Amino acid sequence: MPIINFPIPTYIGEPYTFGNKTWIWNGSSWDFNGSVVLVPGYPTKATHIFSHGEISPVDSTVYYFGDLPDHIPQTEIVLGEVDNGSTVMSLHTGTISEFSIVTHLGATATTESSTIYIKNLQTGATALLTNSLKHNSEDNDVGSLFPPISVTIGDPLVMYWITPNWIDQPTQVRTRVEIKIDLA
């Protein structure tokens, strides 16, 4: 079997053909039909960012958000080429293993906890990120997903945030979630 010497990539989406196979650079690895070739000197983890615009969340509501930081989170998921910002299409194949959450507030709430999950809409796999997100101060949370979620290129991913019954409702809430994918 011949050894393939992959070139140093110059842009995301760059193709490389060897024989009758073509690989595509996805920003961190050469990808061929879901099989990834890691390049020495390049990261073995990829990052996706989920965020939403400012909102004053209402009681006991499920909000979905993707990668449109200036759009309010949605109360339904719309899939397709043009969605409502509720999903992120994975650019990588691997396993989601880590996350970090940052929230910013206008007016703070009481101490009720919100819950945030991530879901792979292609496979149905879901993992809890936190069930103790407070909105009584600006909050940060970092952790590992259990169980980790497998993703492949093109899988639609969504964050969903479940709000409690507020005693005092927070206002001007913005949430940013960063996930790390261990590349396959």
C-alpha positions as CSV (number, residue, x, y, z in Angstrom):
1,M,0.0,0.0,0.0
2,P,1.5,3.4,-1.0
3,I,2.2,6.0,1.7
4,I,0.2,9.2,1.3
5,N,2.1,12.4,2.0
6,F,-0.6,14.9,2.7
7,P,0.4,18.5,1.9
8,I,0.2,21.4,4.4
9,P,-3.3,22.7,3.9
10,T,-3.9,26.3,3.0
11,Y,-7.7,26.7,3.4
12,I,-10.8,24.8,4.8
13,G,-12.4,22.8,2.1
14,E,-9.2,22.3,0.2
15,P,-9.2,19.0,-1.7
16,Y,-6.3,16.6,-2.0
17,T,-6.5,13.7,-4.5
18,F,-4.3,10.6,-4.4
19,G,-5.1,7.9,-6.9
20,N,-8.9,7.8,-7.2
21,K,-9.6,9.2,-3.7
22,T,-10.1,12.8,-2.7
23,W,-9.8,14.1,0.9
24,I,-11.1,17.5,2.1
25,W,-9.3,19.6,4.7
26,N,-11.9,20.4,7.4
27,G,-9.8,22.9,9.3
28,S,-8.0,20.3,11.5
29,S,-7.7,17.1,9.6
30,W,-8.0,15.5,6.1
31,D,-11.4,13.9,5.8
32,F,-12.4,11.1,3.4
33,N,-16.0,9.9,3.8
34,G,-15.9,10.2,7.6
35,S,-12.4,8.8,7.9
36,V,-10.0,11.4,9.2
37,V,-6.3,11.6,8.8
38,L,-4.7,13.7,11.5
39,V,-1.8,15.9,10.5
40,P,1.2,16.2,12.8
41,G,1.4,19.6,14.3
42,Y,-2.3,20.2,13.9
43,P,-4.8,20.0,16.8
44,T,-6.5,16.7,17.7
45,K,-9.5,18.6,19.0
46,A,-12.0,20.8,17.1
47,T,-14.3,23.5,18.6
48,H,-17.9,24.5,17.8
49,I,-19.5,27.6,19.3
50,F,-23.2,27.8,20.2
51,S,-24.6,31.2,21.3
52,H,-27.7,33.3,21.2
53,G,-28.8,36.9,21.3
54,E,-30.2,38.7,24.3
55,I,-33.4,37.3,25.8
56,S,-35.6,37.6,28.9
57,P,-36.5,33.9,29.3
58,V,-40.0,32.9,30.3
59,D,-41.0,30.3,32.8
60,S,-40.7,26.5,32.0
61,T,-39.8,27.0,28.4
62,V,-37.4,25.0,26.1
63,Y,-35.2,27.2,24.0
64,Y,-33.0,25.9,21.1
65,F,-29.9,27.7,20.0
66,G,-27.2,27.2,17.4
67,D,-24.5,29.5,16.0
68,L,-26.3,32.8,15.4
69,P,-25.1,35.0,18.3
70,D,-27.4,37.9,17.5
71,H,-30.6,35.9,17.1
72,I,-32.8,35.0,20.1
73,P,-33.1,31.3,20.9
74,Q,-36.0,29.6,19.3
75,T,-38.8,27.5,20.8
76,E,-38.7,25.1,17.9
77,I,-36.1,23.5,15.7
78,V,-36.1,24.2,12.0
79,L,-33.8,22.0,9.8
80,G,-32.8,22.7,6.3
81,E,-30.3,24.7,4.3
82,V,-31.7,27.9,5.8
83,D,-32.7,27.4,9.4
84,N,-33.6,29.7,12.2
85,G,-30.2,29.5,13.9
86,S,-31.3,26.7,16.1
87,T,-28.7,24.2,14.8
88,V,-25.0,23.8,14.1
89,M,-23.8,21.4,11.4
90,S,-20.8,19.5,12.6
91,L,-17.7,20.2,10.5
92,H,-15.8,17.3,12.1
93,T,-16.0,13.6,12.8
94,G,-15.2,12.5,16.3
95,T,-16.6,12.6,19.9
96,I,-17.8,15.6,21.8
97,S,-16.1,15.3,25.2
98,E,-15.8,18.7,26.8
99,F,-17.7,21.9,27.1
100,S,-17.6,25.4,28.6
101,I,-20.6,27.7,29.3
102,V,-20.6,31.4,29.9
103,T,-23.7,33.5,30.7
104,H,-24.1,37.2,30.8
105,L,-27.1,39.0,32.4
106,G,-28.8,42.3,32.6
107,A,-30.9,41.9,35.7
108,T,-30.3,38.8,37.8
109,A,-32.8,36.3,38.9
110,T,-33.3,34.3,42.1
111,T,-31.5,31.0,42.6
112,E,-33.5,28.6,40.4
113,S,-31.4,26.4,38.1
114,S,-31.6,26.1,34.3
115,T,-30.7,23.0,32.4
116,I,-28.7,22.8,29.2
117,Y,-28.4,19.7,26.9
118,I,-26.7,19.1,23.6
119,K,-28.3,16.8,21.1
120,N,-27.2,15.2,17.8
121,L,-30.3,15.4,15.7
122,Q,-29.0,12.8,13.3
123,T,-28.5,10.0,15.8
124,G,-30.7,11.2,18.6
125,A,-27.9,11.1,21.1
126,T,-28.3,13.6,24.0
127,A,-26.0,14.6,26.8
128,L,-26.5,16.8,29.8
129,L,-24.1,19.8,30.1
130,T,-25.5,21.3,33.3
131,N,-28.6,21.2,35.4
132,S,-27.4,23.8,37.9
133,L,-26.9,26.9,35.7
134,K,-27.8,29.9,38.0
135,H,-28.9,33.2,36.7
136,N,-28.4,35.1,39.9
137,S,-24.9,36.3,38.7
138,E,-22.9,35.9,35.6
139,D,-21.9,32.2,35.6
140,N,-19.3,30.0,34.0
141,D,-19.3,26.2,33.9
142,V,-16.7,23.8,32.4
143,G,-17.0,20.1,32.3
144,S,-16.9,16.8,30.5
145,L,-19.8,15.2,28.7
146,F,-21.1,11.9,30.1
147,P,-21.8,10.1,28.0
148,P,-19.7,11.6,25.2
149,I,-21.6,12.1,21.9
150,S,-20.3,10.8,18.6
151,V,-20.6,13.1,15.6
152,T,-19.8,12.9,11.9
153,I,-19.4,15.7,9.4
154,G,-22.8,17.2,8.5
155,D,-24.6,16.0,11.7
156,P,-27.0,18.7,12.9
157,L,-26.3,19.6,16.6
158,V,-28.5,21.7,18.9
159,M,-28.3,23.1,22.4
160,Y,-31.5,23.2,24.3
161,W,-32.0,25.2,27.4
162,I,-34.9,24.4,29.8
163,T,-35.9,27.3,32.1
164,P,-37.4,26.9,35.5
165,N,-40.4,28.6,37.0
166,W,-38.7,31.9,37.9
167,I,-39.5,33.7,41.2
168,D,-37.6,36.7,39.8
169,Q,-37.1,36.4,36.0
170,P,-33.6,37.3,34.7
171,T,-33.4,39.7,31.8
172,Q,-31.0,40.3,28.9
173,V,-29.5,36.8,29.1
174,R,-26.9,35.7,26.6
175,T,-25.4,32.3,26.7
176,R,-22.3,31.0,24.9
177,V,-21.4,27.3,24.9
178,E,-18.1,26.0,23.4
179,I,-17.8,22.2,22.8
180,K,-14.6,20.3,22.1
181,I,-14.6,17.4,19.6
182,D,-11.9,14.7,19.9
183,L,-11.2,14.1,16.3
184,A,-11.5,10.5,15.0
